[in-house]
Amino acid sequence: MLQTALHFSHTLLTEILQPGDHAIDATMGNGYDTLFMAELVGKTGHVYSFDIQPAALQSTKEKLAEQALTDRVSLYLQGHETLGNVVAPEQPIKAGIFNLGYLPKSDKAIITLPETTKIAMEEILKRLAPRGRMIIVVYYGHEGGKSELDMVQQFCQRLPQDQYNVLNYQFINQKNNPPILYCVEKKKC
């Protein structure tokens, strides 16, 4: 059976994240990706996780505490566009993930924005290790979602093929704007 964008994103992370790696969850949300990556990077790895909503931070903090993984993660109550000020430029990142749109079961007026998302994507690519992956899952069925989808599509299409492989994964026969997944993999340099 074909995987949903969410499940496929976790498959893509599982293929590359190892104990000791560093990763970024650019859109913490309810904490599922942060928790998943914290398990994969092990005791010697680290996850940097960002969101602007206190509810996201609280939900994530609780999930991490339940699994005793708090020490593997740094949570930031700030926009993902600030990750360049938090994660050292020389720190190699093996994976970065975005779930663009709005926080489920919250204020749908608070959404990710193309301009801040682009900054965050650029900052992750600067730090992406060879064979590292940046995964962007775009939920676009809301006001403003189409412009962010267009930005992500154009950003990914413009990446030089001698440096990156870019995958686009989506279901094309489903109703209600199913999410589209992009995976940018840095080639071995």
N, C-alpha and C positions, 0 to 999 in steps of 0.2 A: 504494500500500500504506500502511496506517495505521502511524504511527510508535509505537515503544515510548515509555513515559514518559521514559526517559533521552534518547532522540533528540528527542522533542518539547521537552524542557526546553532543549536546545541550539538548537533552532529559535527558541524564545521569546527566548533570550538574543541570538542573532544579529540578530533584528529590531530590537533597541534599543541594544545596546552599540556605542559608537563610540570611536575613538581619543581619549584624554584623559579618558574616564569612569573612575569609581571603582566597584568592585564588592566584594561579600563572599561568600566561600565559607564558610558557617557550619559545614560538616561536611566537612573536607578529604578524609578517606578516603584513597584511593590517588592523589589529585591530578589526576584527569582534568578535573574542572570548573574547578579552579584554573588548570590549564594552558590550557584552552579559553578562559577569560575573559582570561587574560594576553595571549593572542594577539589577542583582539578589542579590548582597551583600548589597545593600542599602546604605544609608548615613553613617551608622556606621561600614560598612565593608570596606575591602580594597583589591585591586588587584595589584600584582607586575607583571610587564610585561617586557620581555627581547627580544632584537633582536640586531644583529650586523650591520644592514643596516640603514643608516639615512632615506631612503625613507620609511621604515616600521614605524619608530618612527614618522615621519611627518604625514603619513597617519592616524595613530592611534590617534595622538594628535588632528588632525582636526575632526575626528569622535567623540571623547570625548567632544570637545568644542561645537560641534553642539548640543549635547544632555545635555550639562551642567553637565558632569560627571567627569571632570578633577580632582576634589578634592578627588575622590575615588580611584585613580590609581597612582602608581609610575611607570614611564617609564624609562627603563635602556637601553642605547645604549651600550650593552655588551652581551657577549655570555651567554647562559643559564647555562653553567658550573660554572659561578660565583655566582649563586643565593645563594649558601651557605655562601658567604661573605656579602650578602645584607639582606637576611631574617633571623632574629634572630632564633637560634636553638630552643628556647623555644616557638616560635610563632606557634601555631597549624594552619595547613593549611587544609581546608575542601576539596579543589579541586585543581588539577594541570592539565594543558592540553598542549599537544605538537601536532603540525602539522609538521611532519618531511618531509624534501625534500628541495624545494627551494621556494623563494618568487614568487608567480605568477606575470607574466608580468615584470620580472626583469632579472638580469644576472643569467642564469641557471647554471653557474659555481660555484656560491656561494650556497653551500648546507650544511645541517646539517650533522654532522659527528658522527659515532658510539661512539667514545671515549668521546666526550664532552656530547653527549646525555646521555650516561650511568652515568656520574658524576651527571648530573642534575636530572636524575631519582632517583638516590640514595639519593640525598639531599632532594627531595620532600618526599620520603618515610620516612625519618627521622622525618619529621615535620607533616606527615599526621595524622589527627585526626581520632579517631575511627569512622567507617562508612564513612570516607572521600574517595575520588576517585582520582586516577591519570589516565588520559585518554591520550592515545598515538594513533594518527592517522598517519599511515605510508604510504606516497606516495613514491613508490619505483621504478617507471618506468624510472629512469634516471641513469646515470653513478654514481656508488657508493651507489645507493639506496638499492640494494640487501644485501650488507654487513650490512647496518644499520638495515634493516628488520630482518636479522638473529640474530643480537645482541639483538634487542628488544624481539624477540620470545624466545631466550634462557634465557634472564633476567627474563621474565615473567614466564616461565616454572619452573624456579628454586626457585621461591618464595614459602616459606613454607605454605602449605594449612591450617595449624592451625592458621595462622596470616592473610592470604589474600585470597580473592576470585579473580580469574582472568577470564575475559571474552574475547573471540576472536570473532569479528563480521566482516564478509566479504561476498561479493557477489562472487560466484565461477564460474559463467557462463558469465562473462562480459569480453570484450576485453580491451586491453591497460592497464593492471595492475591496476585494481580498488584499491583504498586505503583499507588498513586493519586497523581496530580499535581494540585496546586492552584497557580494563578497569580493573584497579587494585583497588579493594576495600579493605580497611583495616577492618578486623573484629573487633567487639566490644571486647575490652580486659578487 
